Amino acid sequence: MSDWSIREVPVPASLDAPEAWLLHGSVEADRESMRDSWGTLDHARSPHEILTAMRHQEYVRRVRLVAVTGDDTDPGDPARVLGTAILNLPLADNLHLAIFFVSVRPGSRGRGIGSALYDAVVEVATAAGRTTLQTSTDQRTEPDEGPGTLVPSTGTGRVRADDPGVRFAVARGFALEQVARYSVLDVPVDPAFLAEHRAAAEAAAGEEYRVVTWGARCPDEWVDEFAVLNTRMSTDAPAGGLDLEEDAWDAERIRVYEQDFAERGMEFRVAAAEHVPTHTLAAYTSFGSSGWNREYVNQEDTLVLKEHRGRRLGMLVKTANLERLAVEQPEARRVGTWNAEENSFMLSINVALGFHPAGGSGEWQAKLV
């Protein structure tokens, strides 16, 4: 019989509330696992960011489960949390999906905690009527081609068959549907280098396109167009064999997302390309920066609409946003981005700008019976 049990993390009134120890423990367990996987906390979130996200469940139901030692008579100590599962259930579209991540403190592995958390995820997802599970496994480097590797249904990218996370997924019937590359750019970038690439992109785009930028709030002039771009991100970006349907956005959803970001204490920067003759947006890229780690910037989405490709708009918006970053967040030292390994066009832009491979992930999917 185990000395731990699975609980759902409540949404506490504040981070100082008596019940908040479960949230703090969940964040600590996730961070320990993340540091073990990556050697850094660049992908981590603060307790404040997590609490804010749990309060904003307008479009995604966010469930956190934890494995906890002891019982209700023991003090509420975050160290009692041995592992955590994060489960996201879309509420607007893709109602068949349950997207989850399981992490266990390195010192508590091998005790069945990950399996118990996974079983709890399946129980919640099944009760919510979901039929498809999706998850990711991390890797610091992509293995060379050869035996002992698995290739996704796309035929591009590889993961190590003997990685613990890979073995965990395979043993539970998950199929590898895509491999993503994680790339890092050291910043600031030489201004002359950026200017040269931007000038070449502007020449290729011609006078029909111009760059527009904004920060925490999308201007009313562009909010409907920005919603279109976010919707198209769900259909135009490579998804491999993942069962993803259109994720529709509108102006209201954009405003909710912006409010969530602002309440988390995060900064948001967007550079978009306007198609001047039609006064529509043809491409965009965005940066997200946390309040607690100012050295790291997350490259969020980048998309060029299919009907506007071939005009170097991806390079145009990326160089524009990097130029802004150097001015507005000079303490930034690295930008991280994820791309599907089959997305050769976007990867080529990143390589040209100086991004270097820094790991990646396997994207897995299983059907619930």
For each residue, the residues with C-beta under 8 A, 3 or more apart:
1:
2: 5 111 112 116
3: 69 70
4: 67 68 69 70 82 111 113
5: 2 67 68 71
6: 65 66 67 68 116 117 120
7: 22 65 66 68
8: 63 64 65 66
9: 22 23 26 54 64 65 66 84
10: 19 22
11: 51 54 55
12: 15 17 19 20 23 51
13: 17
14: 17 20 51
15: 12 20 23 24 47 48 51
16: 20
17: 12 13 14 20
18: 21 76
19: 10 12 22 76
20: 12 14 15 16 17 23 24 47 51
21: 18 24 25 76 77 78 80
22: 7 9 10 19 25 26 66 68 76 78 81
23: 9 12 15 20 26 27 47 50 51 54 64
24: 15 20 21 27 28 47 78
25: 21 22 28 29 66 68 77 78 79 80 81 84
26: 9 22 23 29 30 50 64 66 81 84
27: 23 24 30 31 45 46 47 50
28: 24 25 31 32 78 79 81
29: 25 26 32 33 66 81 82 83 84 103 104 105
30: 26 27 33 34 44 84 86 103
31: 27 28 34 35 41 44
32: 28 29 35 36 103 105 106
33: 29 30 36 37 83 103 104 105 106
34: 30 31 37 38 41 43 44 103
35: 31 32 38 39 40 41
36: 32 33 106
37: 33 34 138 140
38: 34 35 41 42 43 138 140 359
39: 35 140
40: 35 43
41: 31 34 35 38 44 293
42: 38 293 296 334 336
43: 34 38 40 298 336
44: 30 31 34 41 293
45: 27 49 50 53 290
46: 27 49 50 290 291 292
47: 15 20 23 24 27 50 51
48: 15 51 52 264 265
49: 45 46 52 53 264 265 266 290
50: 23 26 27 45 46 47 53 54 64
51: 11 12 14 15 20 23 47 48 54 55
52: 48 49 55 56 260 263 264
53: 45 49 50 56 62 260 264
54: 9 11 23 50 51 57 62 64
55: 11 51 52 263
56: 52 53 256 259 260 263
57: 54 60 61 62 91
58: 91 253 256
59: 90 91 92 253 256
60: 57 88 89 90 91
61: 57 88 89 91 128
62: 53 54 57 86 87 88 89
63: 8 86 87 88 89 124
64: 8 9 23 26 50 54 84 85 86 87
65: 6 7 8 9 84 85 87 117 120 121 124
66: 6 7 8 9 22 25 26 29 81 82 83 84 85
67: 4 5 6 81 82 83 84 104 108 113 116 117
68: 4 5 6 7 22 25 80 81 82
69: 3 4 74 80 82
70: 3 4 73 74 80
71: 5 74
72:
73: 70
74: 69 70 71 77 80
75:
76: 18 19 21 22 80
77: 21 25 74 80
78: 21 22 24 25 28 81
79: 25 28
80: 21 25 68 69 70 74 76 77
81: 22 25 26 28 29 66 67 68 78 84
82: 4 29 66 67 68 69 104 105 108 111 113
83: 29 33 66 67 102 103 104 105 108 113 114 117
84: 9 25 26 29 30 64 65 66 67 81 102 103 117
85: 64 65 66 100 101 102 103 117 118 120 121
86: 30 62 63 64 100 101
87: 62 63 64 65 98 99 100 121 124 125
88: 60 61 62 63 98 99 100
89: 60 61 62 63 97 98 99 125 128 130
90: 59 60 93 94 95 97 99 247
91: 57 58 59 60 61 95
92: 59 247 248 253
93: 90 234 245 246 247 248
94: 90 97 244 245 247
95: 90 91 129 130
96: 130 131 132 243 245
97: 89 90 94 130 132 134 243 244
98: 87 88 89 121 124 125 128 130 132 133 134 368
99: 87 88 89 90 133 134 135
100: 85 86 87 88 118 121 125 133 134 135
101: 85 86 135 136
102: 83 84 85 114 117 118 121 135
103: 29 30 32 33 34 83 84 85
104: 29 33 67 82 83 108 109 113 114 117
105: 29 32 33 82 83 108 109
106: 32 33 36 109
107:
108: 67 82 83 104 105 111 113
109: 104 105 106 113 114 164
110:
111: 2 4 82 108
112: 2 115 116
113: 4 67 82 83 104 108 109 116 117
114: 83 102 104 109 117 118 168
115: 112 118 119
116: 2 6 67 112 113 119 120
117: 6 65 67 83 84 85 102 104 113 114 120 121
118: 85 100 102 114 115 121 122 168 172
119: 115 116 122 123
120: 6 65 85 116 117 123 124
121: 65 85 87 98 100 102 117 118 124 125 133
122: 118 119 125 126 133 368
123: 119 120 126 127
124: 63 65 87 98 120 121 127 128
125: 87 89 98 100 121 122 128 130 133 368
126: 122 123 129 130 368
127: 123 124
128: 61 89 98 124 125
129: 95 126
130: 89 95 96 97 98 125 126 133 368
131: 96 367 368
132: 96 97 98 243 365 366 367 368
133: 98 99 100 121 122 125 130 174 365 366 367 368
134: 97 98 99 100 242 363 364 365
135: 99 100 101 102 169 174 364
136: 101 180 361 362 363 364
137: 159 163 165 166 168 169 361 362 364
138: 37 38 165 359 360 361
139: 142 143 159 160 163 359 360 361 362
140: 37 38 39 358 359
141: 357 359
142: 139 157 158 159 179 181 357 359 360
143: 139 146 148 149 158 159 160
144: 149 158
145: 149 158
146: 143 149
147:
148: 143 160 161 162
149: 143 144 145 146 158 159 160 161
150: 158 159 160 161 166 170 176 362
151: 155 156 157 158 176 179
152: 155 156 157 176 177 178 179 240 241 362 363
153: 175 176 177 178 240 241
154: 157 177 178 179 238 240 241 340 341 342
155: 151 152 342
156: 151 152 179 340 341 342
157: 142 151 152 154 178 179 180 181 341 342 360
158: 142 143 144 145 149 150 151 179
159: 137 139 142 143 149 150 163 166 176 179 362
160: 139 143 148 149 150 163 166
161: 148 149 150 166 167 170
162: 148 166 167
163: 137 139 159 160 166 167
164: 109 167 168
165: 137 138 168 169 362
166: 137 150 159 160 161 162 163 169 170 362
167: 161 162 163 164 170 171
168: 114 118 137 164 165 171 172
169: 135 137 165 166 172 174 176 362 364
170: 150 161 166 167 173 174
171: 167 168
172: 118 168 169 366
173: 170 366
174: 133 135 169 170 364 365 366
175: 153 241 364 365 366
176: 150 151 152 153 159 169 179 362 363 364
177: 152 153 154 240 241 242 363 364 365
178: 152 153 154 157 238 239 240 241 242 340 341 342 362 363
179: 142 151 152 154 156 157 158 159 176 340 341 360 361 362 363
180: 136 157 338 339 340 341 360 361 363
181: 142 157 338 339 340 341 347 357 360
182: 336 337 338 357 358 359 360 361
183: 336 337 338 339 347 350 355 356 357 358
184: 334 335 336 337 355 356 358
185: 189 322 334 335 336 337 350 353 354 355 356
186: 189 333 334 354
187: 297 322 325 326 332 333 334 335
188: 191 325 326 330 332
189: 185 186 193 194 322 326 353 354
190: 193 194
191: 188 194 195 323 326
192: 195 196
193: 189 190 196 197 354
194: 189 190 191 197 198 319 322 323
195: 191 192 198 199 319 323
196: 192 193 199 200
197: 193 194 200 201 315 319 352 353
198: 194 195 201 202 315 316 319 320 323
199: 195 196 202 203
200: 196 197 203 204 312 315
201: 197 198 204 205 312 313 315 316 319
202: 198 199 205 316
203: 199 200 206
204: 200 201 311 312
205: 201 202 208 209 273 311 312 313 316
206: 203 209 311
207: 276
208: 205 275 276 277
209: 205 206 273 274 275 276 282 311 313 316
210: 273 274 276
211: 271 272 273 274 316 317 320
212: 222 271 272 273 274 281
213: 269 270 271 272 320 321 324
214: 217 218 219 222 269 270
215: 267 268 269 270
216: 258 261 262 267 268
217: 214 258
218: 214 222 223 226 254 258 270
219: 214 222 223
220: 223
221:
222: 212 214 218 219 225 226 272 281
223: 218 219 220 226 227 251 254 255
224: 227 228 250 251
225: 222 228 229 280 281
226: 218 222 223 229 230 254 270 272 281 284
227: 223 224 230 231 249 250 251 253 254
228: 224 225 231 232 249 280 281
229: 225 226 232 233 272 281 283 284 303 305
230: 226 227 233 234 247 249 253 254 301
231: 227 228 234 235 246 247 248 249
232: 228 229 235 236 303 305
233: 229 230 236 237 247 301 303
234: 93 230 231 237 244 245 246 247
235: 231 232 246
236: 232 233 303 305 306
237: 233 234 301 303 340 343
238: 154 178 340 342 343
239: 178 242 244 340
240: 152 153 154 177 178 340 342 363
241: 152 153 154 175 177 178 365
242: 134 177 178 239 363 365
243: 96 97 132 365
244: 94 97 234 239 247
245: 93 94 96 234
246: 93 231 234 235
247: 90 92 93 94 230 231 233 234 244
248: 92 93 231
249: 227 228 230 231 253 254
250: 224 227 253 254
251: 223 224 227 254 255
252: 255 256
253: 58 59 92 227 230 249 250 256 257
254: 218 223 226 227 230 249 250 251 257 258
255: 223 251 252 258 259
256: 56 58 59 252 253 259 260
257: 253 254 260 261
258: 216 217 218 254 255 261 262 268
259: 56 255 256 262 263
260: 52 53 56 256 257 263 264
261: 216 257 258 264 266 267 268 288
262: 216 258 259 265 266
263: 52 55 56 259 260
264: 48 49 52 53 260 261 290 291
265: 48 49 262 290 291 292
266: 49 261 262 288 289 290 291
267: 215 216 261 287 288 289 291 329
268: 215 216 258 261 286 287 288 289 300
269: 213 214 215 286 287 289 321 324 325 328
270: 213 214 215 218 226 284 285 286 321
271: 211 212 213 284 285 286 317 318 320 321 324
272: 211 212 213 222 226 229 281 283 284 285 317
273: 205 209 210 211 212 281 282 283 284 304 308 313 316 317
274: 209 210 211 212 279 280 281 282
275: 208 209 278 279 280 281 282 308
276: 207 208 209 210 279
277: 208
278: 275
279: 274 275 276
280: 225 228 274 275
281: 212 222 225 226 228 229 272 273 274 275 284
282: 209 273 274 275 304 305 307 308 313
283: 229 272 273 302 303 304 305 308 313 314 316 317
284: 226 229 270 271 272 273 281 301 302 303 317
285: 270 271 272 299 300 301 302 303 314 317 318 321
286: 268 269 270 271 299 300 301 302 321
287: 267 268 269 297 298 299 300 321 325 335
288: 261 266 267 268 297 298 300
289: 266 267 268 269 294 296 297 298 329 332
290: 45 46 49 264 265 266 293 294 296
291: 46 264 265 266 267 294
292: 46 265
293: 41 42 44 290 296
294: 289 290 291 329 331 332
295: 331 332 333 334
296: 42 289 290 293 332 333 334 335 336
297: 187 287 288 289 325 329 332 334 335 336
298: 43 287 288 289 335 336 337
299: 285 286 287 302 335 336 337 338
300: 268 285 286 287 288
301: 230 233 237 284 285 286
302: 283 284 285 286 299 314 317 318 337 346
303: 229 232 233 236 237 283 284 285
304: 273 282 283 308 309 313 314
305: 229 232 236 282 283 308 309
306: 236 309
307: 282
308: 273 275 282 283 304 305 311 313
309: 304 305 306 313 345
310:
311: 204 205 206 209 308
312: 200 201 204 205 315 316
313: 201 205 209 273 282 283 304 308 309 316 317
314: 283 285 302 304 317 318 345 346 349
315: 197 198 200 201 312 318 319 349 352 353
316: 198 201 202 205 209 211 273 283 312 313 319 320
317: 211 271 272 273 283 284 285 302 313 314 320 321
318: 271 285 302 314 315 321 322 349 353
319: 194 195 197 198 201 315 316 322 323 353
320: 198 211 213 271 316 317 323 324
321: 213 269 270 271 285 286 287 317 318 324 325
322: 185 187 189 194 318 319 325 326 335 353
323: 191 194 195 198 319 320 326 327
324: 213 269 271 320 321 327 328
325: 187 188 269 287 297 321 322 328 329 332 335
326: 187 188 189 191 322 323 329 330 332
327: 323 324 330
328: 269 324 325
329: 267 289 294 297 325 326 332
330: 188 326 327
331: 294 295
332: 187 188 289 294 295 296 297 325 326 329 335
333: 186 187 295 296
334: 42 184 185 186 187 295 296 297
335: 184 185 187 287 296 297 298 299 322 325 332 355
336: 42 43 182 183 184 185 296 297 298 299 358
337: 182 183 184 185 298 299 302 350 355
338: 180 181 182 183 299 360 361
339: 180 181 183 343 346 347 350
340: 154 156 178 179 180 181 237 238 239 240 343
341: 154 156 157 178 179 180 181 347 360
342: 154 155 156 157 178 238 240
343: 237 238 339 340 346 347
344: 347 348
345: 309 314 348 349
346: 302 314 339 343 349 350
347: 181 183 339 341 343 344 350 351
348: 344 345 351 352
349: 314 315 318 345 346 352 353
350: 183 185 337 339 346 347 353 355
351: 347 348 354 355
352: 197 315 348 349
353: 185 189 197 315 318 319 322 349 350
354: 185 186 189 193 351
355: 183 184 185 335 337 350 351
356: 183 184 185
357: 141 142 181 182 183 360
358: 140 182 183 184 336
359: 38 138 139 140 141 142 182
360: 138 139 142 157 179 180 181 182 338 341 357
361: 136 137 138 139 179 180 182 338
362: 136 137 139 150 152 159 165 166 169 176 178 179
363: 134 136 152 176 177 178 179 180 240 242
364: 134 135 136 137 169 174 175 176 177
365: 132 133 134 174 175 177 241 242 243
366: 132 133 172 173 174 175
367: 131 132 133
368: 98 122 125 126 130 131 132 133
369:
